[in-house]
């Protein structure tokens, strides 16, 4: 159809074009829904955004947090706070090891154990699990990229492009080179990357993979001595639109970062002292937070990630002596934990935006084996989901 002299198209003009030149009457502007179907040809109006746009819809999981014990047993809660409602699920893992990582992508769950990757299209994650990859080594990290999965074993990466892998899924191995222990995987919407401990140098090695889901090459960069633990991407982490890439480490009281440089090869590498070993990290709209697993210390700032003043809370008074990866689910902070003698806690939560303050220990549910959980994972991760364009 011809454009108006202003270049603007009115709905009334679209109606006229759509209906063979007829002039619309009052309130007869065409709707986008009407444009999508010709009822005279037996079509029906779209009843969901997925039908209109041709996209798969994202279903929010009824499970809000998921964890496991040392025998492959899964446990779930439907409480956003994580404080109540924990129940036992199936036992997974042929080796009956720890649940190391789990991610929900709007269509189902994928979980990494000591030597395997399992998956289910059941959005609650309470049934239908299938072994999809064995002989992975410890699954140190797992990520949905928006178009596929990348799992990080102890020495190698594995990727596939299925929305939910099943038993017939073909995972492709990606050699990371001379790696002693691989770390967590992340992405910035364009590329995937991870931080590892190189061997025999024992330095932090940054791996930039050349694609989100099917990498064929990588750029590696040795950052500095000390063991690399995990990799993170923080949009606008330095303010004024400057994105930050983080490599956490065993270096005391610090993390390494670079601003706006995804491969670090020509980066200005900076060390930020924060008063806690920065093994784990997450953030919400108001705070950046690091977790020191050994000292049970949460260190955070409400300022810029790279320049803000940090404060800390030690949460051993809860009755624990070890914590793990910290997550924010839009409502609460949560972390797996190990109980001190005489206590039976497996996780700790804080139901407030500020991660510094009082945390609450949660008692092991019936059937939980051992004294701790290694991983505690939310179905919803607001900023991670935004990067991968996940709408729930």
C-alpha positions in Angstrom: 0.0 0.0 0.0 1.1 3.6 -0.6 2.5 5.6 2.3 1.1 9.0 3.3 3.2 12.0 2.7 4.2 12.0 6.4 5.4 8.4 6.1 2.9 7.3 8.8 0.5 4.5 8.4 -2.9 4.7 10.1 -4.9 1.7 11.2 -7.8 3.0 9.2 -5.7 3.0 6.0 -4.6 -0.6 6.8 -8.3 -1.5 7.2 -9.0 0.0 3.8 -6.2 -1.9 2.1 -7.1 -5.2 3.9 -10.8 -4.9 2.8 -10.3 -4.2 -0.8 -10.8 -0.4 -0.8 -13.9 -0.3 1.4 -14.0 2.8 3.6 -14.1 1.9 7.3 -17.0 3.2 9.4 -16.8 4.4 13.0 -14.7 2.2 15.2 -13.6 0.0 12.4 -9.9 0.3 12.6 -8.3 -3.1 12.0 -6.7 -5.0 14.9 -3.4 -6.8 14.8 -5.4 -10.0 15.7 -7.7 -9.5 12.7 -4.7 -9.1 10.4 -3.3 -12.4 11.5 -6.1 -14.5 10.2 -8.7 -14.8 7.4 -11.8 -16.2 9.1 -13.5 -16.7 5.7 -10.8 -19.3 5.0 -11.5 -21.2 8.1 -8.9 -19.6 10.3 -9.3 -18.7 13.9 -8.0 -15.8 15.9 -4.8 -16.4 17.8 -5.4 -17.2 21.5 -1.8 -16.7 22.7 1.1 -14.5 22.1 3.1 -17.6 21.0 0.6 -18.2 18.2 0.7 -14.6 17.1 4.4 -14.2 17.0 5.3 -17.8 16.3 7.3 -18.1 19.6 7.2 -20.7 22.3 5.6 -19.3 25.5 7.5 -19.3 28.8 5.7 -21.1 31.6 6.6 -20.0 35.1 7.5 -23.1 37.2 5.5 -23.8 40.3 8.8 -24.9 41.9 10.6 -21.8 43.2 13.7 -23.4 44.6 15.3 -26.8 43.9 18.2 -28.6 45.8 19.6 -32.1 46.3 21.5 -34.2 48.8 24.6 -36.3 48.5 22.6 -39.3 47.2 21.0 -37.8 44.1 17.7 -37.0 45.8 15.9 -33.8 44.7 13.9 -31.6 47.0 11.5 -28.7 46.0 9.5 -25.9 47.4 6.8 -23.7 45.9 7.6 -20.9 48.4 9.4 -17.9 46.9 10.9 -17.3 50.3 12.4 -20.8 50.4 11.6 -21.0 54.1 8.7 -23.5 54.0 7.1 -26.3 52.0 10.2 -28.5 51.2 9.2 -31.9 49.9 11.2 -34.8 48.4 11.3 -35.6 44.7 12.9 -38.4 42.6 16.4 -39.8 43.1 18.5 -39.0 40.0 22.1 -39.7 39.0 23.4 -43.2 38.3 26.3 -42.4 40.6 23.9 -40.9 43.1 26.1 -37.9 43.6 25.5 -34.2 44.4 23.3 -31.9 42.4 25.9 -29.4 41.3 23.8 -27.1 39.1 20.2 -26.7 37.8 18.6 -24.3 35.5 15.0 -23.7 34.4 14.4 -22.2 30.9 10.7 -21.8 30.7 10.1 -25.2 29.1 11.7 -27.5 31.7 14.7 -28.2 33.9 18.3 -29.3 33.2 20.5 -30.5 36.1 24.2 -31.4 36.4 25.5 -33.9 38.9 28.9 -35.3 39.8 29.3 -37.0 36.4 26.0 -36.6 34.5 23.5 -34.2 33.0 19.7 -34.9 33.5 16.7 -33.1 32.1 12.9 -33.0 32.2 10.2 -31.2 30.3 8.0 -31.2 33.4 8.0 -27.5 34.3 7.6 -28.3 38.0 10.7 -30.5 37.8 9.1 -33.2 40.0 8.9 -36.0 37.4 10.0 -37.1 33.9 13.7 -36.8 34.3 16.0 -38.4 31.7 19.7 -39.0 31.7 21.0 -37.0 28.7 24.8 -37.0 29.1 27.2 -39.1 31.1 31.0 -39.0 31.9 31.0 -35.3 32.3 33.1 -35.1 35.4 31.8 -32.7 38.0 29.3 -30.3 36.3 30.7 -27.1 37.6 28.4 -24.8 35.6 25.3 -25.0 33.4 23.6 -22.3 31.2 20.7 -21.8 29.0 21.8 -19.3 26.3 18.4 -18.7 24.7 19.1 -21.1 21.9 20.7 -24.1 23.6 22.7 -25.4 26.6 26.3 -25.3 27.6 27.4 -27.5 30.5 30.9 -27.3 32.0 32.5 -30.5 33.3 35.7 -30.6 35.1 37.9 -30.5 32.0 35.6 -29.9 29.0 32.5 -28.1 27.9 29.5 -29.8 26.4 26.8 -28.1 24.3 23.5 -29.0 22.5 20.8 -26.9 20.8 17.7 -28.7 22.1 15.2 -26.7 24.2 15.0 -29.6 26.5 17.6 -32.4 25.9 16.3 -36.0 26.0 17.9 -39.4 26.0 18.6 -39.2 22.3 20.2 -35.7 22.5 23.6 -35.4 20.9 25.9 -33.3 23.1 29.1 -32.1 21.5 32.3 -31.9 23.5 34.4 -28.7 23.3 38.0 -29.0 24.5 39.0 -26.3 26.9 42.7 -27.1 26.6 45.0 -27.5 29.6 42.4 -27.0 32.3 42.7 -28.4 35.8 39.3 -27.4 37.0 36.7 -25.6 35.0 34.4 -22.9 36.4 31.0 -21.5 35.9 29.7 -20.5 32.5 28.0 -17.2 31.6 27.0 -15.2 28.5 26.5 -11.6 27.4 23.8 -12.3 24.8 26.4 -12.7 22.1 29.1 -15.0 23.3 29.6 -17.6 26.1 32.6 -17.6 28.4 34.0 -19.1 31.6 36.8 -18.8 34.0 39.0 -21.8 34.9 42.1 -22.9 36.6 44.8 -23.5 34.0 47.3 -26.4 34.2 50.2 -26.5 34.9 50.3 -22.7 35.4 47.6 -22.6 38.0 46.4 -19.2 36.8 42.9 -17.8 36.1 42.2 -18.6 32.5 39.3 -16.8 30.7 37.7 -18.7 27.8 35.7 -16.7 25.3 33.7 -19.1 23.1 32.8 -17.8 19.6 29.1 -18.6 19.8 26.3 -18.9 22.3 25.4 -22.5 21.5 27.7 -24.1 18.9 31.2 -22.8 19.5 33.9 -23.9 17.1 36.8 -21.9 18.5 37.8 -20.1 21.6 40.0 -17.2 22.7 41.8 -17.9 26.0 43.6 -15.3 28.1 45.5 -16.0 31.3 44.6 -13.3 33.7 46.7 -13.7 36.9 47.9 -16.3 39.4 45.4 -17.8 41.8 42.7 -20.3 41.0 39.8 -19.1 38.8 36.4 -20.1 40.1 33.5 -18.6 38.1 32.7 -16.1 35.3 29.9 -13.5 35.4 28.6 -10.8 33.1 27.0 -7.7 34.6 25.2 -5.3 32.2 26.0 -1.7 33.2 28.0 -2.9 36.2 30.3 0.1 36.1 27.6 2.6 35.3 27.0 4.9 32.3 26.3 1.9 30.1 29.7 0.2 30.8 29.3 -3.6 31.1 31.5 -5.6 33.4 33.0 -9.1 33.1 34.1 -10.8 36.3 36.4 -13.6 37.1 36.0 -14.7 40.7 39.0 -16.4 42.4 40.6 -17.8 45.4 42.6 -14.6 45.8 41.8 -13.3 49.3 39.5 -10.3 49.6 39.0 -9.6 45.9 37.7 -10.3 42.4 39.1 -9.5 39.0 37.2 -7.6 36.4 37.4 -5.8 33.1 35.0 -3.2 31.7 33.5 -3.8 28.3 36.1 -6.3 27.1 34.7 -9.8 26.7 38.0 -11.7 25.8 40.3 -9.8 28.3 43.2 -10.0 25.7 43.6 -6.3 25.5 41.7 -5.4 28.7 42.7 -3.3 31.6 42.4 -6.0 34.3 41.5 -4.6 37.7 41.4 -6.2 41.1 38.7 -5.0 43.5 39.2 -5.6 47.2 36.0 -6.4 49.0 36.9 -8.0 52.3 35.8 -11.5 51.4 36.9 -14.3 49.1 34.7 -13.7 46.1 33.8 -17.2 45.0 30.1 -16.6 44.1 28.1 -13.7 42.9 24.6 -12.5 42.0 22.7 -9.2 42.0 19.3 -7.5 42.0 18.2 -4.0 41.0 19.7 -2.5 44.2 22.7 -4.6 45.3 25.7 -6.6 44.0 26.5 -9.4 46.4 29.4 -11.9 46.8 29.5 -15.0 48.9 32.6 -16.3 50.7 31.9 -20.0 51.1 34.5 -20.8 53.7 33.8 -17.9 56.1 30.0 -17.8 55.5 30.4 -14.1 54.6 28.0 -12.1 52.4 29.7 -8.9 51.0 27.6 -6.4 49.0 27.3 -2.8 47.8 24.5 -0.7 46.6 26.9 1.4 44.6 28.6 0.6 41.3 30.1 -2.9 41.2 33.6 -1.6 40.5 33.7 1.5 42.7 31.1 1.0 45.4 31.9 0.7 49.1 31.2 -2.8 50.3 29.9 -4.1 53.7 29.7 -7.6 55.0 27.6 -9.9 57.1 28.9 -13.2 58.6 26.1 -15.6 59.0 27.7 -18.4 61.0 25.4 -17.5 63.9 22.6 -19.2 62.0 24.2 -22.5 62.8 26.2 -23.2 59.7 29.9 -23.2 58.8 29.8 -23.3 55.0 27.7 -21.7 52.2 27.7 -22.1 48.4 26.5 -20.2 45.3 24.3 -17.3 46.1 21.1 -16.5 44.1 18.4 -13.8 44.0 15.0 -15.0 42.7 13.2 -11.6 42.6 11.9 -12.1 46.2 14.7 -13.6 48.3 18.4 -14.4 48.5 19.3 -18.1 49.0 22.4 -20.2 49.4 23.1 -23.9 50.2 24.7 -24.5 53.5 26.4 -27.0 55.8 25.2 -27.4 59.4 27.4 -27.1 62.4 27.3 -29.9 65.0 23.9 -30.2 66.5 22.0 -28.4 63.7 20.2 -29.7 60.7 20.2 -26.8 58.2 20.8 -27.4 54.5 20.1 -23.8 53.2 19.9 -20.2 54.3 17.6 -17.4 53.0 17.1 -13.7 53.4 13.8 -12.3 52.3 14.9 -8.7 51.7 16.6 -6.8 48.8 19.6 -6.0 50.9 21.7 -9.2 51.3 23.4 -7.8 54.5 21.4 -8.6 57.6 19.7 -11.6 59.2 19.6 -14.8 57.3 17.4 -17.7 58.3 18.4 -21.4 58.3 16.1 -24.0 56.9 15.9 -27.5 58.5 16.5 -30.5 56.3 13.3 -32.0 55.0 12.4 -35.7 55.6 14.5 -38.0 53.5 17.4 -35.6 53.1 20.7 -37.5 53.3 23.9 -35.9 54.7 24.7 -32.6 56.4 24.6 -30.1 53.6 23.5 -29.3 50.1 26.0 -28.3 47.4 23.6 -26.4 45.2 20.4 -24.4 45.7 18.8 -23.1 42.5 15.8 -20.8 41.8 13.5 -21.3 38.8 13.5 -17.5 38.3 16.7 -15.4 38.0 15.5 -12.0 36.8 18.7 -10.6 35.4 20.0 -13.9 33.9 16.6 -14.3 32.3 16.7 -10.8 30.8 20.1 -11.6 29.1 18.7 -14.8 27.6 15.3 -13.1 26.6 13.4 -15.5 28.8 10.1 -13.9 29.7 9.4 -15.7 33.0 
